[in-house]
């Protein structure tokens, strides 16, 4: 059993399957107060804003009766010049069992893993990985289709800056799915061709055959000047509008990690149609992803901490 979740490229298929099995078990469990992690202390340390990820980890930890502490960076000694390592060692001395860390610097958790004797969970590091988002997406897809093997997953948009994509490619391919990447050439670096994913620039060609159309948030805060002519052109070429929505095959699912940039990744008209009168068999899973995030993160905490003395 792995001691950390630094990224899915560090995990084997059996680890992903174990978290999925625990997730399916918890999804059927009516009681939202279990004693699985009673006596464990879990802390969150987020150097970047988050609502969904941090809150779902808190709900998940409390569901399993762990003590949860949201460590506010702006009130910590990090602001006063204390190093990240010193801060974590201080938390460890207080009895911390697991730290959920979000950090703007890619590779931060790999640097920490041999320096602290606690379980580390990556909640997003720079443009590197976001493995728990990938796990909850895998669970969402598997629950809807009852399989992953052979499914075609089209991930659309800002590939370059997406840590979700980097985790998802590994996880989805491990589970037997085919991954297609579509986006502007400036946001789809050549290196992604080495991942085994299929790369293209025509959204219309891909979404006709896709079982899942995964819209990526255009990360304006990470954009470099000149990578996009305009948001309007991006939306025109790669946004999900009514016309493209009608190209989806029956039974397809639309996903998005949130938060949505309406008018960029998807038009308001297309979003309204998905919620009110979707084309035959088409479903949208954005809210379902939020709900599944709690289940999968609870399963992950149980998986990583159950053997922690």
N, C-alpha and C positions, 0 to 999 in steps of 0.2 A: 504494500500500500504506500503511495507517495506521501511524503510528509508535508508538502506544500502544493498550492496551485499557482505556479508562476506563469504558466501559459499552456495551451493545449498541445503545443509542439513538444512539450516535455512528458506528455501523457500517452499511455498505450490505450488501445481499444477497450481492453477489459476495465480500465479505470473509468472511462466514459460510460460504459455499459452498467457498471455498478452504480454510478450516480443516477443513471436513468431508471434503474430498477427501484432504487430508494425513492426517487421522485414519483414514480407511478404508485408506489405503496402509500406515500404521504398524500397524494392527490385523492385517494379514496378514503382517507382517514378523516372522520368527521370532527373529532376532538382537536381543538387548536391549542392544547396545552399538554405537552408530553414531557416526561422527565428525562429524556435521553441525555441531555447535556447539563443537568443540574450540577452546580458547583464549578462549572467552567466560566472563565471570564474572556469575553470577546470584545475587542475594541476596533473602532473604525477611525482611520486617520486619512483624511481626504485633503489633498493640496489643490484640487480642482473642484469646481462646483458639481454637485450631484443631488438629485432628488430621488429618482427611482431606485438607483442602485443602493445608495446608503439606507434608505428607508426600508427597502425589501430585505436587506441583510438584518436590520434591527428587528423587524417583525419575525423573520425566520429564526433568529437566535432566541428571541423570547418565546416563540412557539415551542422550542425544545428545552425551555427553562434555563437557558444560559443567561448569565448576567452580561448585559451589553452596555458599553460605554462609548459614546460618541465624543472623541477627543478633538475639541475645536482648535484648529491650527492657529487661528488668529489670537487665541488666548494662551498659547503654549510658549515654552521657552525657545522654540525654534525661531520665533519672531525676534527674540533677544540675542540670537546668535548661536544657540545650542545646536549641535549637529543632529541630523535625523537619527543616526545610530545611537547617540546619547539619549535621545528622547525615547526610542524604542527600548533600550536597556532599562531606562527608568520604569517604563510600563511593565517590563518583564519582572522587575523586582517587586512589583505590586501584585504579582500572581497571574499575569496575563498568559492565557493559553494560545490565543490566536489573534493575529492582527490583519485586518482588511485594509489594504493600502491603495490609494489612488495618488499617482505622482506624475508630474509633467515630463519627467526625464525617463526615456526608454531604458529598460534594463536595470532599473533601481532594485527590483526584488531579487534578481540574480546576484547583484552585488551584496545584498543583505543576507542571503540564505545561509552562508557559512559563518556569519558573524553574530547571529542571534538564535537562541534555542527556543523558538516558538514557531507555531504554524503560521505561514505567510500565505495570504490569499490576494491575488492580483485583481484589483477592481478597476484596472485601466492604467497603463503606464505609457505616457506619450503617444506615439503612433505605433506602438509595439504590439500589445495584445490586450484583449478584454475577454478573458476566457469564460467568466460566468455568464456574460451575455450570449456567447456562442452556445454554452450548455443549455440555457433556457430556450434558445431558439431550436436547438436539436430536439429537445423535449416537446416543444410546441408542434414541430413538424411531424415527429414520430407519433404523437398522440392523435393528430388529425388524419394522417395517412395510414397509420398503423405500420409504417415501415419507413426506412430511409434508403435502403438499397435500390439503386436504379432511378431514383428521383432526380429531376433536373432542377437545380437551384440557381436562379439568375440573381446575382448581386449587382445592383445598379447605382452608379454615381461616383462619389468621391473615394475611389479605391486607394489612392495614394496616402491619404491621411487616416484611413479607417483601421483602427485597432480591432474592431469587430471582424472585419474581413480576414485579417491575419490569423485570428483564432478560429474562425468559422471554416476556412479552407481546410485546415488540418482536421478539425473535428468532423465535418461533413464527409470528407473523403475517407476518413477512418471507418465511418459507418456505412460506406458504400454508395453515397450520393455523388452525382456529377455536379461540378461547380462551374458556372459561367460568369465571367466578369465583363461588365459593360460600362463604359464611361468615356468622357473626353480623353483624347490621347495625352493631354497634359496632366491628367489625374489618374492615369493608368500606366505606371512605369513598366518598362520591359521586364524587370526582375520577376514580375508576377507570372510570366510565362513559364518560369522554372518551378512553380508550385504544383503543376499538374492540372491547374484550372484552365479552362478554355477562355480565351480573351477575344473580345470583339468590340466594335464601336457602333453597331447598328442595333438599337433597342428593339425595333419592330421585328427583326429577324429572330431574336432570341425569345421574346416573350410569347410568341405563338406556340412554342414547344415547352415552355417552362411550367413545371408543377408549382413552383414557388417563385414569386417576384419579390425580391427583398430590396426595398428602397433604402438607400443609405442617406443619413443626414449629411447635407453639405456643410462641412465644418468651417464656417466663415472665420472662426477664431484661429484656425490653423492655415488659412490660405496664404500663399505667397503672391505677391503682386504679379499680375500678368498671366496667371494660370487660366483665368476665365475672362472672356471678353465682357460678359455681363450675366447677371442672374436670369434675366429674361431669355437670353440665348440658351443658357443651361436648361431652363425649364422647357423651352421649345424643343430641344433635342433629346433630353433625357428625363423629363418629368412625366409622371403618369397622368394623362388626361383622359377625357371620355373616349376619344378615338382609340387610344392604345388600350384602354380598359376593355373595349369590345373585341380586341384581338386575343385576349387571354382565352385559353382553352377551358372547357367545362371542368369544374372541380379544382381549378387553380386557387392558390392562396396568396394574398398580398400581405407582406410583413414590413415592419419599420422598427428600428431600435428605439426611436423617440429621443428627444422631442421632435415633432414634425415641423418642418418649415413649409407651411401651406402656401402654395403658389410657386414653390421651387421644386421640391421632390414630387409633389402631387397637387393638382388643382383642387380648389374647394368644390367644384362641380363633381369631380371624380370621387372625392372623399364622401360627399353627400350621397352619391349614387351607391357607393359600396355599403353605406350604413342603412339606406332606406330601400332601394330596389336594385340590388346587384344583378349583373347578368347571370344567366343560368349556372348554378353550381359554384359561383365565385364567392369566396369568403375573405374577410379582412380580419387579421389576428392581432392588431395592435394592442387592444385592451387585454386580450388573452395572454399576450406576451408579458404584460405587467403582472397579471395574476400568477402566471407560471414562474415568474422570477422569484417569488417568495418560496414556492414549493421546491424549486431546484436549489436555491441557496440554502434552504433548511437541509435538504438531502446532502448537499456538499459539506456543510458544517458537521453533520453527523458522520459522514464518511471519513473526514480528515481527523476528527477529534475523538472518535469513539475509542481509539486505542491509546489516547493520551492519558498517561497516569496522573 
